[in-house]
Amino acid sequence: MRSRIRPRKRNRDRNKAARRAAAQAVAVRLPAPARPWADGLSDVSIAGDPLAFPHLARTDVAAHPTTVAGYARLVREIAADTARWAPLVRYDALTRWYARLETGPGYEVWLLSWLPGQSSGLHDHGPSSGVLTVVQGELVELAGGDRDGRTLRPGGQRVFAPGYRHEVVNAALEPAVSIHLYAPGLTEMNQYPAAAAQLAPEPS
């Protein structure tokens, strides 16, 4: 009797085991690392809520001045804040002493001291306009051929345009201190023949 040929069975058990192993491999596969910019974080969640820190969320900070009136107001505010500039004042017997107090977009503010007899010489400020105020003592400004000059005392201001020519001198017997703003920042100072040689300290 001829034997019956049976079709060969697939090895289902072996295939089933392979599928199970593949499924387990997928289950334990680690996810790809997330891109740092796509993880849902924001500046606030990283740095903290700025509203929780008042100094980070201030809305009362004045904008930088951009007009002559704004520059004059800034100089008045700095002049009134004696605690800000008074500790910085120094005197130099050989030359006027100066220190930069503040800079902003398109301007800078300087603190100057003047011993008796010290003078700026007759000069202009090139393309810069400016504001000048005395905060201690007094100074004399000579401009436009004025031989007597204008006495500048604390509380007064002088505003000048580009190319304005003047000389400032301490003709008193006491030191003086002044605050100057230049816009744009001072890059040029052209000197001319002296105009205040006759202004020397005299007994009052």
Sequence and secondary structure as in RCSB ss.txt:
>XXXX:A:sequence
MRSRIRPRKRNRDRNKAARRAAAQAVAVRLPAPARPWADGLSDVSIAGDPLAFPHLARTDVAAHPTTVAGYARLV
REIAADTARWAPLVRYDALTRWYARLETGPGYEVWLLSWLPGQSSGLHDHGPSSGVLTVVQGELVELAGGDRDGR
TLRPGGQRVFAPGYRHEVVNAALEPAVSIHLYAPGLTEMNQYPAAAAQLAPEPS
>XXXX:A:secstr
           HHHHHHHHHHHHHHHHH       GGGSS  HHHHH  GGGSGGGS         SHHHHHHHH
HHHHH HHHHGGG    SSS EEEEEEEETTEEEEEEEE TT B  SB  TT EEEEEEEES EEEEETT SS E
EE TT EEEE TT  EEEE  SSS EEEEEEEES      B S S TT      
